[in-house]
Amino acid sequence: MSKDIRIAAITGATGALGSTLASTLVGKGYKVALLDTEHARQRLDALVNELGRGSAYGHALDFASADAWAAALDATKSALGGLPTHAVLVAGAWAGGAPLHETKDDAAYERMMRSNVDTAYRSLRALLPAMVAAKSGSIVVIGSRAVERPWTSTNAAAYAGAKAAVVTMAQAVAQEVLEHGVRVNAILPSTMDTPANRADMPGADASRWVSLASAAGVIAFLLSDDARDVSGAAIPVYGRS
């Protein structure tokens, strides 16, 4: 594969941020490996068609399975001409609604650990070896404002804890791979201006939220050579909220 070819893997690719990011990166000359779960297969196919099959490849997988990751990377190499040189770990979830002392079961906690921490861990394990071997690569993980301002996650303590674990893990990994030419960074968005958030909070002033285009632009910068001296950072992306 030519060193000029940049292939960005995006987990959670069919969500609001993932799909915006995919379009942004294709516009900047990347090929994109769109990765999501089986239930998103139809949206994956639609997004690939929208972006163009020469620029995008979609693959449905179980993010928690090492075997599924190996198959996804083999398929990406075949479809796009190489393994991912860049990655953005968008896949994750939010759950909340009650103070921890009022919580009646562990369902939300287990979901937050599985959807956020386990997904990031398995993704990093799958993606990093090839980048380290190539002595080049850049990964961005999606944290939350709750990492630095946990009081903003009142009634969603499990979510705040999960995102803090994701960012801490990414920063530790960043130091591990720094001398191998691989960079790992995080962004910490506040409320993002997505259709789901608008539906859930119809009375809120969405103009104060972080736009998808803005978040995608910050991520694109962190992936790029313009950020070659930035690794282990956790960048606040708060908008005016």
N, C-alpha and C positions, 0 to 999 in steps of 0.2 A: 504493500500500500504506500502510495506517495505520502511524504510527510506534509504535503500541502492539504491533504484531506483531513478535515476535522469532523469527527463523529461524536455527537452528544447524545448520551442516553438520558432519557427523562422518565423517572418513575411517577406514577400518578398522572400520566400524560394526557388523559382525556378530561381532567378537571379544568376549572376555569383558569387557574394559573398555568397548569401544564400545557394546555392547548395554546394559550397566548404566548408562552415562552417558546414553544415549538415553532410557531409562525415567526417570532422574532429571530430565532437562531437560523432558520432557513433563509430568512432575508439577509443575514450576515454571512451566508456562504457555508454554513454547517450542513452536514447530513444529520438526520435525527433518528434515533432508535426510540420509538414510542412504546413504553412499557406500562402495562396496567393489568388489572385482574380480569378473570374470565368474564365477569358480568359486564365488562366494558368493551367487549369484543366488537360489537356493532359500531360503537363510537370510535374505536381505534381504526376500523376500516374506513369510516367516513373521514376521519382526520388525515389518514394517509392519502386518500383520494383528493382531499382539498389541497394538501401540500405538494403532492406529486410523488409518484412512486420512485422516481429517480433520486428524490431528496429525502424520503421518509420510508421507514419500515415499522410496522406495528406488530407487537408480540404480546399475547396474554400469558400470564404466569402467576404462580403462587410465590410472592416475594419472600416467604419464609423458607422456601425449599432450595437447598444448595443445588440439587439436581436440576430443578426448573431453571435456576439462574444459568447453569452451565449450558443447557439447551438454548436458552434465550441468547446468550452471547455467541454460540456457534451459529445460530440462525442470523444474527445481526451481521456477523463477519461475512457470511455467504451473501446476504442481501445488499449490504452497503460497502463491501470491499475491505473491511477491517473491523477491529474491535474498538469500542468506545475510547476516544482520546479525552473526552470530557464527560461530565455527568452532573445532573441536578436531581437531588432526591426530594421530590415534591410529595410523594405518597405519604399520607398520614391522615389523621382524623381528630375531631374535637368531640368531647362529651363533657357535660357538666349539668348544673341545675340544682344542686343541693350542697350545703356545707358537709364537710367530711363526717362530722359527728352525727349527722342525720342520715347518712348513707346506710342503706339496708343490706346491700350485698356488694360483691366485688366486680360486678359486670363492667362498670365504666372503667375502673382501674385496669382490669385485665385487657379491655379493648384498647385503652390508651397505650399500654406497654406494647401490646402486639402490633398495633397499627403504626405507632411512631418509633419506638425504640428498636423493636425487633426488625422492622422493615429497614431502618437505617443501618443497623448492624449487618444484616445479611447483604444489603446492597454494597456496602463498603468492602466486605469480605470478597464479594464476587468481582467487583470492578477494579480494586486496587492492584492486584498482582500484575496484570498486564501493563498498567501504567508504570509501576515501579520497574518492571523489566525494560520498558521502553525509555525510562529515565525522563518521562514527560507526562503531564496530565494535570487536570484541574477539576475539582469537584466542589459543588456548592450544596449545602444542606439547608433545609427550611426549618428555622427555629420559631420563636415567637417573642413578642415584646414581654411576655410573662417570664422569660428567662432573666431579664434584668429588672423587671417591675412585677414581681409575683403577686402583689396585691391587686393588680388588674385582672387576675384570674380567680378572684373570689368566687366560690361555688363551683370551681373547676380545678381543684387542687391536683387531681391525678393528671390532668392535661398539662398543667404547669410543670409538674415533676417530670413527666415524660419528655417534654420539649427541652427542659434543662439537661436531661440525660443525653439527648441527641446532640446538643451543642457541645457539651463537655466531651463526649466521645469524639466528635469531629475535631475539636481542638487538640486532644491528645494524639489522635491519628495524624494530624497535620505535622506535629513535631516528629513523629516516627518516620514520615516519608519525605520530609523536607530535603534531606541530603540526596534523595533519589530523584529530585526534579519534579516532584508532584506537590501540588498545592491543594489544601482543603480549607474552605471558608464557610461561613454561615450568614444568613440574613435573619433579622428578627423583626418580622412585620407585625404591625398592630392590625386592627380590623381591615380586611381587604374588601374592595368594592366588587363583590361577586353577585351574581343573580341570587344565590342562596342567601347571602347575608341581607340583601335588600328585602327579600321575601320574609326573612325572620325578624327584621327590625324595620318595619315600614315607616316608623316615625323618626328614624335617625337621619341626621344630615350626612348623606353619603359623600358629599363633596369634601368632607374632612378625612375620609378614609384613604387608604393607599390604593391607587389605581393599579390594575393588572399590568398595564404598559410600563408604569414606573418600576414596579417590582421586577418585571422581566428585564428592563434596562439595567438595573443594578446587578442582577444575576449575570447578564451577558458581559458586563464589565469585569466582574470577578473571574469569569471563565477565561477572559481574553488575556493576551500577552501584555496589554496595557496595565494589568494588575499583577505582573510577574513578580513583583516584590511584596505581594500581600498574601500571607498564609496564616491560618490560625485566627483570623479575624471573625468577629460577630458584629455585623453591621446593623445598627438600628435603622428601620425603615418604617417610620411612625406616621407619616403624613401629618395631619393636624389633629389627630385623635388621641 
